[in-house]
């Protein structure tokens, strides 16, 4: 469904992605783990052109893209097939939960307003927040705001949802409500790529684990392979250090 080949990205003289290649199958949940500064978020942002990679190939369904010379039209086409859930919610403070979910449908995708409202209410219901449709972000907890962010992603019917550490800004007691929504989406066969520091969630939910360090994929495999018997020393060190915390 989605393939990356030899993707590179630098900021000034610092190489952040050093030739990343990966395959994402339809209906799969790919969890990207690794230390801070590994390039995980940059990789995610390059997939839907929040950042522009310097070089590499992206195949998305029937779209073949040379990332070095991608057009704005093609970028837009890819963005319309994806949705992005940010670390810090990125909700509009002057809009209600319902309006936040509707905004992308009406403005970017030109969905008629009533149809957008119906879709937005269904998405809010799916994340357990239909009763908060008329609440502004300031009146919602962090967990509820992030669930609005997920509803916004669901509403556009994307082929893949990209999550950038969706619980990193939350208190531990609010993390569970967000992870439960993501697990529900996984059970329904939603294709997702998730950058996460929640190792137990990755182990229990992901069909494929990617361990990144210093801009490279060090190891890739199933959850049982990575968490039970990692082959690479760097993966072993990272997981062992987490256990000792």
Buried (B, 14 or more C-beta within 10 A) or exposed (E): BBBBBBBBBBEEEEBBBBBBEBBBEEEBBBBBBBBEEBBBBBBBBBBBBBBEBBBBBBBBEEEEBEBEEBEEEBBEBBBBBBBBBBBEBEBEEEBBBBBBBBBBBBEEEEBEEEEBBBBBBBBBEBBBBBEBBEBBBEEBBBBBBBBBBBBBBBBBEBBBBBBBBBBBBBEEEBBBBBBBBBBBBBEEEBBBBBBBBBBEBBBEBBBBBBBBBBBBBBBBBEBEBBBEEBEBEBBEEBBEEEEEE
